[in-house]
């Protein structure tokens, strides 16, 4: 499942129970915060969890966090159980209903401006048997 929650709604969950790690990612630093639940679920995995941070351009701009078991694009390993990726993509149409239900991707943006976009902080949680995330840029 993919979930995007906006600027930082999970921040209040990441108090004294947070598990943070900072990695070098796309020529800058990325702070990764996992809830205790998420950290435990990641530890139990046999294959790495790939977390895709997506900046999605359509009729509007949306930040999305997608969780994958397999992934066909470049990703950066955090450790043997977790990898991260950041993609800047463009929609193939501007139909609000279709956008909301399908998030169609026409192409990945590869301009110099798109490559300069950086994620600063990634929040990961595991709630009701589902991955949840948000990130800041």
N, C-alpha and C positions, 0 to 999 in steps of 0.2 A: 504494500500500500504506500501511496505517497501522500504526504501531508505537508502543507505549508501553513504556518500560523502567523505570519507577519513579522514585525520587527523583533520581538523578543518575549513572547508570552510565557516561555518556560523558565525565564530567569529566576522567578521566585521559588522554583523547585530546586534550584541549585544553590543551596545554602551550605551548611556544614557537611552535608552528605555528598557534595559534588566530587567528581573525579576529573581532574583537569590534566591536560597534556598539551604542550605546545610543540608544533612541528614547523619545519621550513617547507613552505608550500607556495609555488608560483612566485618565487623571488621575494617572499615576505613571510611573516609569521602567522600561523593559524592556531588559535587557542581552541581546543576541543574539550567541551564539558559534557560529561555523561552522568546521568542520574545513577544511583546505586542499582536500580532495576535494570537499566540499560547495560551497565558494566557487567552485571551478572549474566545477562542474556548473551552478550558478546563473548564472554568467557566460555560459555557452554557450546558455542558454535564449532562445527567441524570445518567449515569453510569461512573465509573472511566475509564480513558484511561490508558491502561497498555503499558508501553514502555519497550520493550525487547532489551537490548544491547547484541549483539551476536558476539562472537569471533569464526569465522568459518574457520576450517582447511580443506583444500582440496589440490589441486595442489599448492595452495598458501594460505596465511592467509588473511582473509578479516574481517574488522569490519563492522557489519551491525546493523541498528536500525530498528526494526519492531514495528508496532503499532497495538494493539489488543483491541477489546471490551471484549472478554473473553479469558481466558488463563488457560491452564491445568497444568502449572508448578508453582513453588514457586515464589512469588513476594513480594516486600516490599512496603507497603503503604507510600506515601509521605504525602498525605492528603486524604480527602474524594472524590476527583476528579482525583487523579493521583497515579499510582503505578509504580514501576520500577523492572526490573529483569535483571540478567546477566547470560548468558549461554555460555558455551564453548562447541562447537559441532564439529563433524567430518563428512565429506562427505562420501557417500557410493561409490563414483567413482571419477576418475580424467579425465573427458572428458570436455575440456574447453567449448564447445558449450552447453552441457547439464548443466554444472555448471552455466554458465551465465544465462540460461533461467529458471532453476528450483531450484537451490541451494538445492540439495537433502541432507537430514540429515540422517545419519545412526544411530548415537548414540550421547548422551551427554557424554563429557569427565568428569570423576569424580576423576581423580588422584589427589594426593596432589598438584602437580604443577598446574593443572587446577584450583583447588579450591583457590590457592593463587593469581590468576589473579584478579586484581581490576580495576574498572573504577574510574577515578578521576573526570572527568567533563562530563556532558551530556548537549548537546545543542538541543533544540526543537523549531521548527518553524512550521507555517501553511501557505503554499504558494499555491495559485491557487486551493483551496479546497482540499489540500492534506497535510498530515503530513510529515515533513522532519526532520531528525535528524542526529547527529554525536556524537561521544564520544571519549575521550582520556583515555589511560590507563597508 
